[in-house]
């Protein structure tokens, strides 16, 4: 199931969290200023809320370019919303009458987003950028060189790596209660993950709390997975999908592939 849509839709539509996503970092901890280049993608989705709502997460990859997931911006297109903002504050209050620290921008979805091809394992082009009108003055995250993960796998290095997921939104901290234990507080969080497998477009990571891993959940789409521990700054994939209960596998979209790099190369200098 694709981690899609916004926290606010859970309230507006009254849908169950297992079918209507709401952003999350599971079994993690507050990020504080550990990852200042990770932000939340915001849009006006609830007329009764004074400020724009958190839709997805993402990462600053250049002075004014914000990386996120294609299904986040494709959703905005489907509901005819063009105005978006990004916040990099560690805690965002959707109910604030005049939230500060918002950076306006316009989004660009990969033109081939949505094509999956035969077998369902080919490239979905689930990637997008937000072009900010002004720079937030934050040091961007690093992008990986071409096929970095393939090279690490060939050298037998990737299995031992730690990966770090970062994002905003609904949180899971209980191992047994499922979606009934989720809550939302708008705080940026991070969680450490271990490697499971590598495919042509995908990096699959563990978010099994029984083995000490955390992960992502509904609507945390577009958020980064950094190579290395909590202080990592090299983004190798972004959140796209995973298991329904958000406690087993995290299927993330690679940004070191020729396809992802060809899209990003129109907006940033790729390594």
JOFEN-V810381 format. One line per field, one symbol per residue. phi: phi as a letter, one per 30 degrees, with the letter a starting at -180 (. if undefined). psi: psi as a letter, one per 40 degrees, with the letter a starting at -180 (. if undefined). burial: 1 if it has 16 or more other ideal C-beta (glycine too) atoms within 10 Angstrom, else 0. A space follows every 10 residues. Layout:
phi->???
psi->???
burial->???
This chain:
phi->.ddbibeddd ddciddddcb dbeabchcbe dhcdbddcbc dcadcbddcd cdcdcbcabd caebbccbcd dddddeddci ccdbbbccdd bccdcddbdc iccdabcbce dcejdcidii cdddhdbabc cddbddicdd dccddehedd ddddcicddc dcbbcbacke bcbcdcdidd cdbbbicdbb bcbcdcabbe cbccbdbddd ciccabbeid eiddbddjdd cdbcdcabdb alddchabbc cccdccdedd ddddddbbdd d
psi->hhhiaidddd ddefiidedh ihiihhfaii dbfdgeehih hiigehdehd iiihdaiahh eidfhhhaid edddddddef hdhiihieid hhhdehdghi fhhiiiihih dehdhdiiee eahefgiiih hidihefihi iiiiihfddd ddddefddde iiihiiiiai ihehedeaee eiiheehhii iiiiidihad eihhihfhdd eeiaaiahee ieiihihaad eiehheiihd aaidefecih hihieeiddd ddddeedihi .
burial->0011111111 1100001001 1111111110 1001111111 1110110000 1111111111 1101111111 1111110000 0001111111 0101000010 0110101111 0010000000 0011111111 0100010001 1111000110 0100000100 1111111111 1100000010 0101011111 1111110100 1111111110 0011111111 1111111001 0111111111 1100011111 1111111011 1011001101 0
